[in-house]
Structures are given as C-alpha cells and as structure tokens.
C-alpha cells in the first residue's frame, strides 16, 4: 500500500475514533448525569441529541469547504471546535452550558468521517470505496468502545471532567498532525481547487444537480433512521434500559455496551467488504436494516434476561447496525468526484439529523410514559423501541425502489 495512503488511513481512523468517542460518551454517563443534574429523560434526550443536531447542521457548509479548500485544511481546522467543546464540557456544571458544549463538540466532529471519505474518493477507485470506508468505520469505531467500560472506569478514577480534558488535548494533537502530514491527493495528482464563481462549481448548481438524482430520494429515509436507530440505543438509552429493565449495575451495563460497540466495529469491516463479495450494495443493506429493526423489536419485548443473553442481543444490535457503511458506498456511486464532498455531507445531514430526532422523540416518549430522573418503567422502553423498529421497517420498504449500483459494473481504475 502506498505510504501516503497508509498515513492517510491511520489519521482518518484516529479522527473518526475521536468522533465516535464524543458522540457515544453520554450513553455510559447517562444514569450518573441524570442523577447528579436531576435531568428528566426529555432533557437527557436533548443533551444526547444536540450533538447530532449540530453535527447535521454543519454538514452542508462542510461539503462546500471540503470540495473547495480540500480535506486537509478543512479537517484540521474543524477538529479544533471538537477540542474546545470537550474543554468546555469539562468546565460547565449547568445544563445549558453542557448543552452548548455538546453542540460545539458535534459541529467539530462533523468532519471526522466526511473528510476521510472525500480523501478516499481522490485516493482510491470507486470499487474500493466501501472497503476503505468500512476499514475506517471499523477501526475508528474503537472510539465507541472507549466510551463504554473504559470511560466508566476512567470516570470513576479521574472524574468525567478529567476524561474530557484529556480527550480535548488529544484532539488538538490530531488536528495538528493532520495539518502537517496529510495530502489531499496522491503524488503527481494536482488538487483541482475550484475557483469561486466558477460556473461548473457554482454551489447552488452543484446542490441542484445532487437533488435531481432520482435514487437519492429513495435512500434518504433509510439514512435518516438507519444510523439513528442504532445510536438511539447505543449512544443514549441503552444504559438506562439496562438499569431500569434488566437491573444491571454499572460495570455490567458498560460491558453490554462494549459488546455492542465491538460488534459494530466488526460489522463495519464485514459490510464494507460485502459489496464486492456479493456484488450488491442495495440488497445487503436491505437485509441489515430489516435485521436491525428485528433485533430492536426483540429487545423491546423481552423480560429481564440473564447477562449472557443481553450480551448476545446487544452484540447482534451492533453487528447488523453497521449496514449503513453500504449506504455510503451506494451514495458514492451516484455522484462524480467533483460533487462527492457536497453529496456525502448532504446525505450525512440526514444521517445525523435522524439521530437527533430519534434520541429526542424517544426521550419524549419515555417522559410521557412516566419516566423521571430516577428512571422509566419497562413499558415505556417497549413503546419507544417498538417505535424505532417500525420506522426502520418503513424506511427499508422505501429503499427497495432505489436502483442497485453493482461494483462489477464500475470501470476499474
């Protein structure tokens, strides 16, 4: 492998690891935050979801910046916002301050994956895009693992404020290394920097071209709820559910979420290779999304079960929830390289907008069904989780109308 590509992949995995840690960190801390700050489920839903709302809102300008100024500069500078958000999150104790810090973290992490995917669109042929995306998602997904049992242990040792100060410092270091070492294109390939006012690169014209793509509209619903359905549980309500319904303690809850995150990492790599193995993106993604809906429905309906069965169910949740890596490759196949930054960030707006909506609405459901700062009744989780499973099933049905773009039909390069 090209040394420059090795360096790029390593830093891409690291940047995405940080993003995964920040987005999942509230999940394992949720019971402690609810208790110490007297947060209702609706308020916790807002605290978890605001990260993804800010993340989503940053996507559209981010796509323009990535296409116009390149991933190196854009990624390095935007990551500074994540570092600042981490430092502020460690400083504030009032809910409003924590909410603002989480929003800043979300905006700063918005570039973690998208910057890497735009780089890959320039460094590797389209037929290898899903494999590279799966590699980054799988390896970088260890950030989600760090946000489970390791975060619980570190929080008990130095406090969660100390953890976020340390992660903020690491984020600053990664931003600096990215700026100094990454190149936007392979050796000998100039970066085609569009000129402001260039008719072909007109921002509005580019977005209109994206919006005119037929298959996009059949794919956006599954993007909106696919990742959001997983993150509503892994990133927020998994730990409260395991406490209130399954009766698990801190370490056991962390271990179950650790199994989920680990399975998701493995699933990203497996799904990332599956498009070339089965020569389809669409139908493997259909199976993954339907499987995710099924697993969430089972979790919603089971009574208290042994720890090993919780580990199995949540492991299955993480494994099938990784199907969304195929959606990234499916989107990549729809658009030319000059639009990749805007196209991927536009669709990612729906990915993370969906996380915000599902985390917030499930919080509203739990509150309406008797949830308080001390917890929620089992029936409330049943209603909230079945709602997610139903929405996932509907989105899968809509996705059936999108055309498949098979890797074997793409021109080798």
Secondary structure, 3 states (H helix, E strand, C coil): CCHHHHHHHHHHHHHHHHHHHHHHHHHHHHHHHHHHHCCCHHHHHHHHHHHHHHHHHHHHHHHHHHHHHCHHHHHHHHHHHHHHHHHHHHHCCCHHHHHHHHHHHHHHHCHHHHHHHHHHHHHCCHHHHHHHHHHHHHHHCHHHHHHHHHHHHHHHHHHHHHHHHHHHHHHHHHHHHHHHHCCCCCCCCCCCCCCCCCHHHCHHHHHHHHHCCHHHHHHHHHHHHHHHHHHHHHHHHHHHHHHHCCCCCHHHHHHHHHHHHHHHHHHHHHHHHHHHHHCCCHHHHHHHHHHHHHHHHHHHHCCCCCHHHHHHHHHHHHHHHHHHHHHHHHHHHHCCHHHHHHHHHHHHHHHHHHHHHHHHHHHHHHHHCCCECCECCHHHHHHHHHHHHHHHHHHHHHHCCCCCCCHHHCCCC
